[in-house]
């Protein structure tokens, strides 16, 4: 199971809590299972817990859904996915090469 392409819309320089990011994940070979995607701090290691939203299966190679940005996501984040095949162990990977900058709606001191 290898991620071939990740499409993120809308593309912004800076996101705010309350924004919604549309995610589309394509695989190079059919993947049957659950794909859950979320934002994790950029400095977090792969495998650390993160809040994830399950994506809907559009086809055997395409999963689509939305990720909601929360106040706790403020700062530099990256997109992380938890892939759980029907018969197998869950795997956590970084998807996409984009850094998401999340700015608070109200400036902090």
N, C-alpha and C positions, 0 to 999 in steps of 0.2 A: 504494500500500500504506500504509494508515493503521491504526494500532492503535486499536481501538474501546474495548477494556476489558482490564484486567489484574486477575486475582484472585490474591491471595496468602493462603495458609493454612499454618500457623496464624498468627494475628495476635498479636504480642507487643510489649511495650514495649521489651524488651531480648532479643537473641539471644546465644547462646554458640557458640564453635567446636564443631563436631560436630552442631549442629542441622541439620535439613533443611527447606527451604522449598518447598512445593508451588506451582507457578506455572501459571497458565492465561492464555494470550494470545489474545484474539479480534480479528479484523480486520473492518473494515466491508465490504470486498470480498474475493473469493477471492484467496488468496496461495498460489502454488505455489513451494516452495523450502525452504530450511533456516532455522530460527529457533533461534539459540543465545543463551541468557540467562546473565548472571552478575552478581556484585556488583563495583562499582568504588568507590574512595574518592570521597566526596562532592565534594572539590575537584578531582578529575581531570577533564580536558577530554574531551568526546565525541571519539572517534577514537583515543584512547590505547589501547594494548593492555590487555586484561583477560582473565581466565580465564572461559570460557563453557562451558555445558553445552547440547548440542543438545536441543531439545524434540521430542516425538513429534507427528506430524500426526494429529489426531483427525478433522478434516474440512478442507475447503478454507478455512474461516475460523477454525478453532480448533486451537491447538497447546498441548500440556500436557507438564509434566515437573517435575523437581526440581532445586534448586540446593543444594549442600552448602556449609556455612559452614566456612571454614578459619581457622587461627590468624592468618594474614596479613591477614585481613579485619577485624581488631579496629579499632574506631573507627566513625565515621559513614560509611555506604555508601549508594549508590543502585543501583537495578536498571537494567542496561544490556542492550540486545539487539543482536545482529548479524543482520540480515536479508539473506539471500542468495537472490535469485530465480533460477529455473532459467536464464533468459536475461537476465543483467544483472550489474551490479556490486554487491558487498556494501555495505550501509549500516548504520552504527551509530547507534542512537538511545537516548535515555533513555526507559524505560517506567515507568508508574506515577508517582505523586506522593509516594510514601512514602520517608522516610529510615529506614534500618535501623541501629539502634545495636547494635554487636557488642561484647560485654564478654568479656575473657579469663576462663577458668575459674579460673586462679590469679592473684591480684593481682600486678601488676608494680611494681617500685620506682620 
